[in-house]
Amino acid sequence: FIKSNIAGGGPLQRFVMVFAKSPEIGAKNIMYPALNPNIDEGGKYFEDAKESKLTGQALDEELAKKFWEKCEELLNAYDANLL
C-alpha cells in the first residue's frame, strides 16, 4: 500500500497512512525487477527487492482472465469517449 491522496483525504486516510509505504519505496518494488539483469523471467512478485511467493487470487487464472477482460472493456469505453 502506497502513501498517496487517492482516497481523497477520507476519514480513515490518516490511520491507513501509518502503514503505507512512500511512493519511492513503492516505485523500487516495480523498478528493481524491471532493471535487474539477473531476473530473466516475468510473472514474479517482488517486495522490498526480494522475490515473494504468490498466493491466493494472484494464482487464479480464471480471475486473471476476467480482470484482463474487464480492463479492456473499461479502456475501450474510455478510448471511445476521447474520439
C-alpha positions as CSV (number, residue, x, y, z in Angstrom):
1,F,0.0,0.0,0.0
2,I,1.5,3.3,-1.1
3,K,1.0,6.7,0.5
4,S,-1.0,8.9,-1.8
5,N,-4.0,11.2,-1.9
6,I,-6.0,8.7,-4.0
7,A,-8.5,8.3,-1.1
8,G,-9.2,12.0,-1.2
9,G,-8.5,12.6,2.5
10,G,-11.3,10.3,3.8
11,P,-11.7,9.7,7.5
12,L,-9.6,6.6,7.5
13,Q,-6.7,8.0,5.5
14,R,-4.7,9.3,8.5
15,F,-4.9,5.8,10.1
16,V,-4.1,3.9,6.9
17,M,-1.1,6.1,6.1
18,V,0.7,4.9,9.2
19,F,1.1,1.5,7.4
20,A,1.6,2.8,3.9
21,K,5.0,2.9,2.1
22,S,6.3,6.0,0.4
23,P,5.9,6.4,-3.4
24,E,9.7,6.0,-3.7
25,I,9.7,2.6,-1.9
26,G,6.7,1.6,-4.0
27,A,8.5,2.5,-7.2
28,K,11.5,0.5,-6.1
29,N,9.4,-2.7,-6.0
30,I,8.5,-2.1,-9.6
31,M,11.8,-0.9,-10.9
32,Y,14.0,-3.4,-9.1
33,P,12.9,-6.5,-11.1
34,A,12.5,-4.4,-14.3
35,L,16.1,-3.2,-14.3
36,N,17.9,-6.1,-12.6
37,P,19.7,-8.1,-15.3
38,N,19.7,-11.2,-13.1
39,I,16.0,-11.5,-13.3
40,D,15.3,-13.1,-16.6
41,E,11.6,-14.0,-16.5
42,G,8.3,-12.3,-15.7
43,G,5.4,-13.3,-13.6
44,K,7.1,-12.9,-10.3
45,Y,6.2,-10.7,-7.4
46,F,8.8,-8.6,-5.5
47,E,8.5,-6.8,-2.2
48,D,11.4,-4.9,-0.7
49,A,13.7,-6.1,-3.5
50,K,13.1,-9.7,-2.6
51,E,11.1,-12.3,-4.6
52,S,7.9,-13.1,-2.7
53,K,5.6,-16.1,-3.1
54,L,2.4,-15.6,-5.0
55,T,-0.7,-16.8,-3.2
56,G,-4.5,-16.9,-3.4
57,Q,-6.0,-14.6,-6.0
58,A,-2.7,-13.9,-7.7
59,L,-2.6,-17.6,-8.8
60,D,-6.2,-17.7,-10.0
61,E,-6.0,-17.9,-13.9
62,E,-9.8,-17.5,-14.3
63,L,-9.8,-14.4,-12.2
64,A,-6.9,-13.0,-14.1
65,K,-8.7,-13.6,-17.4
66,K,-11.9,-11.8,-16.1
67,F,-9.8,-9.0,-14.7
68,W,-8.0,-8.5,-18.1
69,E,-11.3,-8.6,-20.0
70,K,-12.8,-6.0,-17.7
71,C,-9.8,-3.7,-18.0
72,E,-10.1,-4.0,-21.8
73,E,-13.8,-3.2,-21.7
74,L,-13.2,-0.1,-19.5
75,L,-10.3,1.1,-21.6
76,N,-12.2,0.7,-24.8
77,A,-15.1,2.7,-23.4
78,Y,-12.7,5.4,-22.2
79,D,-11.0,5.5,-25.6
80,A,-14.3,5.8,-27.4
81,N,-15.1,8.8,-25.3
82,L,-11.9,10.5,-26.4
83,L,-12.9,10.4,-30.1
